[in-house]
Amino acid sequence: MSEPTGAARRRGPFQVGDQVQLTDPKGRHYTFTLEAGKQFHTHKGAFPHDELIGAPEGSVVRTTGNVAYLALRPLLPDYVLSMPRGAAVVYPKDAGQILAMADIFPGARVVEAGVGSGSLSSFLLRAIGDQGMLHSYERRADFAEIATQNVERYFGGPHPAWQLTVGDLQDNLSDTDVDRVILDMLAPWECLEVVRKALVPGGILCCYVATTTQLARTVESIREIGCFAEPSAWESMVRTWHVEGLAVRPDHRMIGHTGFLLTARRLADGVEPPLRRRRPAKGAYGDDYTGPGSASGSAER
């Protein structure tokens, strides 16, 4: 049984072509690709790549300026933050939430729209494995090219589970029996009809949007289309901590708002979602609202 794609590049001694992440004494990171006969240069001196080729991961190298650097392979969260960008990347904290809350599993059939620089694609491909299917759609050819280079650099070549189409999802989606759909785009509500046709009953739609207005319109559109269970929306924030002896305190910086996430489950064909019983706050909707909690809606019941 062959190893999963990219697994051989994650273990063993450093080899030519491996990505290496150096950490200096101040905790700063430097990422490069090992090449025989080349040198890595810093303002604190240089050292030959050959010194790392064949060395175990976790080695320490010293430059000609006698500065020590710790050498490790970059983790995927490190890699996506340092990769060349065409568009903003999906941060690891959001990618982790998508993998967990959208329940991405090995062998899953996933459709992704809005590839950007390939950050989320890399996380998804590693989660679904070689036996899964990820069909990614990207409107811009230049973004698609950058994403392809980033994904192939990480996995060491093309991933067998990945297909990338340049074009709009709503015009090109032909996949059926899809387990999960991930939409990272400006107007995900425009794609709900084609997503409805592609998703299997019980499948999950996950949307990643930047603003409250996008979030509100997406949620209301999901409710209006009538083939999804009640959507859930949230954001995540990460705060690191400084730990030095008894000096234990939160760091002054944190990764705050990057975007909103929402998920909704696809209902079986012909099934209407149960009536929402949550009473909306006064003023949450316009004067023409007649749904649950409104004067007319209450009168009907």
C-alpha positions as CSV (number, residue, x, y, z in Angstrom):
1,M,0.0,0.0,0.0
2,S,1.5,3.3,-1.1
3,E,1.8,6.2,1.3
4,P,-0.7,9.0,1.1
5,T,0.3,11.9,-1.2
6,G,2.8,14.2,0.6
7,A,3.3,11.9,3.6
8,A,6.9,11.0,2.6
9,R,7.8,14.7,2.7
10,R,6.6,15.1,6.3
11,R,9.1,12.7,8.0
12,G,12.7,11.4,7.9
13,P,15.9,13.3,7.3
14,F,15.9,16.5,5.2
15,Q,16.0,15.9,1.5
16,V,16.6,18.0,-1.6
17,G,13.3,19.8,-2.4
18,D,12.0,19.8,1.1
19,Q,10.6,23.0,2.6
20,V,12.6,24.1,5.7
21,Q,11.6,26.6,8.3
22,L,14.4,28.2,10.3
23,T,13.7,29.9,13.6
24,D,16.2,32.5,14.9
25,P,16.9,33.3,18.5
26,K,14.1,35.9,18.5
27,G,11.5,33.4,17.3
28,R,11.4,34.8,13.7
29,H,10.7,32.3,10.9
30,Y,12.5,31.9,7.5
31,T,11.2,29.4,5.0
32,F,13.1,28.1,2.0
33,T,13.5,25.0,-0.3
34,L,16.6,22.8,0.1
35,E,18.8,22.8,-3.0
36,A,22.2,21.0,-3.3
37,G,25.1,23.4,-3.5
38,K,23.1,26.5,-2.6
39,Q,23.6,28.8,0.4
40,F,21.0,30.4,2.8
41,H,21.9,34.0,3.5
42,T,20.8,36.2,6.4
43,H,22.0,39.6,7.8
44,K,23.7,37.4,10.4
45,G,25.7,35.3,8.0
46,A,25.1,32.3,5.8
47,F,25.3,28.5,5.8
48,P,25.3,25.9,3.0
49,H,22.1,23.9,2.3
50,D,24.2,20.8,2.1
51,E,24.7,21.1,5.9
52,L,21.0,20.3,6.3
53,I,20.6,17.7,3.5
54,G,20.5,14.3,5.2
55,A,20.3,15.8,8.7
56,P,17.4,14.9,11.0
57,E,14.6,17.3,11.4
58,G,15.0,19.4,14.6
59,S,18.7,20.1,13.8
60,V,20.5,23.3,14.7
61,V,22.7,25.1,12.2
62,R,25.0,28.0,12.7
63,T,25.7,30.8,10.2
64,T,29.1,32.2,9.5
65,G,28.1,34.9,12.0
66,N,27.8,32.2,14.7
67,V,24.0,32.6,15.0
68,A,22.1,29.4,15.7
69,Y,18.9,28.6,13.8
70,L,16.5,25.7,14.6
71,A,15.6,23.8,11.4
72,L,12.2,22.1,11.1
73,R,9.8,21.3,8.3
74,P,7.0,24.0,8.3
75,L,3.6,22.8,9.6
76,L,0.7,23.4,7.3
77,P,-0.4,26.4,9.3
78,D,3.1,27.9,9.0
79,Y,3.2,27.1,5.3
80,V,0.0,28.8,4.4
81,L,0.9,32.0,6.2
82,S,4.2,32.2,4.3
83,M,3.0,31.0,0.9
84,P,3.0,33.4,-2.1
85,R,-0.4,35.1,-2.3
86,G,-2.7,36.1,-5.0
87,A,-5.6,36.7,-2.7
88,A,-5.8,36.7,1.1
89,V,-5.4,33.3,2.7
90,V,-7.9,31.5,4.9
91,Y,-6.2,31.7,8.3
92,P,-5.4,28.4,10.1
93,K,-7.9,29.2,12.9
94,D,-10.7,29.4,10.3
95,A,-9.5,26.4,8.3
96,G,-9.5,24.4,11.5
97,Q,-13.1,25.4,12.2
98,I,-14.2,24.6,8.7
99,L,-12.6,21.1,8.9
100,A,-14.3,20.4,12.2
101,M,-17.7,22.1,11.9
102,A,-18.2,21.1,8.2
103,D,-17.2,17.6,9.3
104,I,-14.6,17.0,6.5
105,F,-13.8,13.3,6.6
106,P,-11.4,11.0,4.7
107,G,-12.9,10.1,1.3
108,A,-15.4,13.0,1.3
109,R,-16.6,14.6,-2.0
110,V,-16.1,18.3,-1.5
111,V,-16.8,21.3,-3.7
112,E,-15.0,24.6,-2.9
113,A,-15.6,27.9,-4.5
114,G,-13.1,30.8,-4.1
115,V,-9.6,29.1,-4.1
116,G,-7.6,32.3,-3.5
117,S,-4.1,31.3,-2.8
118,G,-4.8,27.6,-2.1
119,S,-4.7,27.8,1.7
120,L,-8.0,26.1,2.4
121,S,-7.5,23.7,-0.6
122,S,-4.4,22.4,1.1
123,F,-6.2,21.8,4.4
124,L,-9.1,20.1,2.6
125,L,-7.0,17.9,0.5
126,R,-5.0,16.6,3.5
127,A,-8.3,15.9,5.3
128,I,-10.1,14.0,2.5
129,G,-7.0,12.0,1.4
130,D,-6.2,10.4,-1.9
131,Q,-9.6,8.6,-2.0
132,G,-11.7,11.8,-1.6
133,M,-12.6,14.4,-4.2
134,L,-12.1,18.1,-4.0
135,H,-13.4,20.1,-7.0
136,S,-12.3,23.8,-6.6
137,Y,-13.7,26.7,-8.6
138,E,-11.9,30.0,-9.0
139,R,-13.0,32.9,-11.2
140,R,-9.6,34.4,-11.7
141,A,-7.0,32.5,-13.7
142,D,-4.1,34.3,-12.0
143,F,-5.3,33.2,-8.6
144,A,-5.8,29.7,-9.8
145,E,-2.2,29.5,-11.1
146,I,-0.8,30.7,-7.8
147,A,-3.0,28.3,-5.8
148,T,-1.9,25.4,-8.0
149,Q,1.8,26.2,-7.4
150,N,1.3,26.5,-3.7
151,V,-0.7,23.3,-3.4
152,E,1.8,21.3,-5.5
153,R,4.8,22.8,-3.6
154,Y,3.3,21.6,-0.3
155,F,2.4,18.1,-1.5
156,G,5.4,17.6,-3.7
157,G,3.4,17.4,-6.9
158,P,-0.2,17.3,-8.2
159,H,-2.7,15.8,-5.7
160,P,-4.8,13.0,-7.2
161,A,-8.0,14.1,-5.4
162,W,-7.9,17.7,-6.7
163,Q,-9.6,19.2,-9.7
164,L,-9.4,22.9,-10.3
165,T,-11.8,24.7,-12.7
166,V,-11.4,28.4,-13.7
167,G,-14.9,29.9,-13.8
168,D,-18.0,30.8,-11.8
169,L,-19.4,28.0,-9.6
170,Q,-23.0,28.9,-10.6
171,D,-22.2,28.6,-14.3
172,N,-20.0,25.5,-14.2
173,L,-21.0,23.2,-11.3
174,S,-22.0,19.8,-12.6
175,D,-20.9,17.7,-9.7
176,T,-23.6,15.5,-8.0
177,D,-23.8,13.6,-4.8
178,V,-21.5,16.1,-3.1
179,D,-21.0,15.6,0.7
180,R,-19.8,19.1,1.5
181,V,-19.8,22.6,-0.2
182,I,-17.4,25.3,1.0
183,L,-18.1,28.9,-0.3
184,D,-15.5,31.5,0.2
185,M,-16.8,34.4,-2.0
186,L,-18.4,37.8,-1.9
187,A,-22.0,36.6,-2.7
188,P,-22.6,33.0,-1.6
189,W,-26.3,33.5,-1.8
190,E,-26.1,33.6,-5.6
191,C,-24.9,29.9,-5.6
192,L,-27.6,28.4,-3.3
193,E,-29.7,26.9,-6.1
194,V,-26.8,25.0,-7.8
195,V,-25.5,24.0,-4.3
196,R,-29.0,22.6,-3.5
197,K,-28.9,20.4,-6.6
198,A,-25.3,19.2,-5.9
199,L,-25.5,18.3,-2.1
200,V,-26.7,15.0,-0.8
201,P,-29.4,14.9,1.9
202,G,-27.6,15.6,5.2
203,G,-24.7,17.3,3.3
204,I,-23.2,20.4,4.8
205,L,-23.0,23.9,3.2
206,C,-20.3,26.0,4.9
207,C,-19.9,29.7,4.0
208,Y,-17.0,32.0,4.9
209,V,-17.8,35.7,4.6
210,A,-16.1,38.9,5.8
211,T,-18.9,41.3,6.8
212,T,-22.1,41.4,8.8
213,T,-24.1,42.4,5.8
214,Q,-22.9,39.4,3.8
215,L,-23.6,37.2,6.8
216,A,-27.1,38.5,7.2
217,R,-28.0,38.1,3.6
218,T,-26.5,34.6,3.3
219,V,-28.4,33.4,6.4
220,E,-31.7,34.9,5.2
221,S,-31.2,33.4,1.7
222,I,-30.6,30.0,3.1
223,R,-33.8,30.3,5.1
224,E,-35.8,31.4,2.1
225,I,-34.7,28.7,-0.3
226,G,-36.3,26.2,2.1
227,C,-34.2,23.1,1.6
228,F,-31.7,23.6,4.5
229,A,-32.1,23.2,8.3
230,E,-31.6,26.4,10.4
231,P,-28.1,27.7,9.7
232,S,-25.5,28.4,12.5
233,A,-23.2,31.3,12.4
234,W,-20.1,32.2,14.5
235,E,-16.6,33.7,14.4
236,S,-13.5,32.5,16.2
237,M,-10.7,34.5,17.8
238,V,-7.3,33.2,19.1
239,R,-5.3,34.8,21.9
240,T,-1.8,33.5,22.7
241,W,-0.3,33.6,26.2
242,H,3.1,34.7,27.5
243,V,4.5,32.1,30.0
244,E,7.7,32.9,31.7
245,G,8.1,31.4,35.2
246,L,5.4,33.0,37.3
247,A,4.8,35.7,34.7
248,V,1.7,34.2,33.0
249,R,-0.5,36.7,31.1
250,P,-2.3,37.0,27.8
251,D,-0.2,38.5,24.9
252,H,-1.0,42.0,23.9
253,R,-1.7,40.9,20.4
254,M,-4.3,38.4,19.2
255,I,-5.8,37.1,16.0
256,G,-9.2,38.7,16.1
257,H,-11.9,39.0,13.5
258,T,-10.9,37.5,10.1
259,G,-14.4,36.4,8.9
260,F,-17.7,34.8,9.8
261,L,-18.5,31.1,9.3
262,L,-21.9,29.6,8.9
263,T,-23.1,26.0,8.3
264,A,-26.4,24.5,7.2
265,R,-27.5,20.9,6.6
266,R,-29.3,19.9,3.4
267,L,-32.7,18.5,3.9
268,A,-34.2,15.5,2.0
269,D,-36.0,16.4,-1.2
270,G,-39.6,17.6,-0.6
271,V,-39.1,18.2,3.1
272,E,-39.8,21.6,4.5
273,P,-37.8,22.8,7.5
274,P,-39.6,22.9,10.8
275,L,-41.2,26.3,11.6
276,R,-38.8,28.5,13.5
277,R,-40.1,29.3,17.0
278,R,-37.5,31.8,17.9
279,R,-39.1,35.3,18.3
280,P,-37.1,37.9,16.4
281,A,-36.2,41.1,18.3
282,K,-38.3,44.1,17.7
283,G,-36.9,46.0,14.8
284,A,-34.8,43.1,13.5
285,Y,-36.8,43.0,10.3
286,G,-38.5,45.6,8.1
287,D,-42.2,46.7,8.3
288,D,-43.2,44.2,5.6
289,Y,-42.0,41.2,7.6
290,T,-44.8,38.6,8.2
291,G,-42.9,35.7,9.6
292,P,-42.8,34.2,13.1
293,G,-43.1,36.8,15.8
294,S,-44.8,39.4,13.6
295,A,-48.3,40.7,14.4
296,S,-49.7,39.0,11.3
297,G,-47.7,35.8,11.8
298,S,-49.0,35.6,15.4
299,A,-52.6,36.2,14.2
300,E,-52.4,33.4,11.7
301,R,-51.5,30.9,14.5
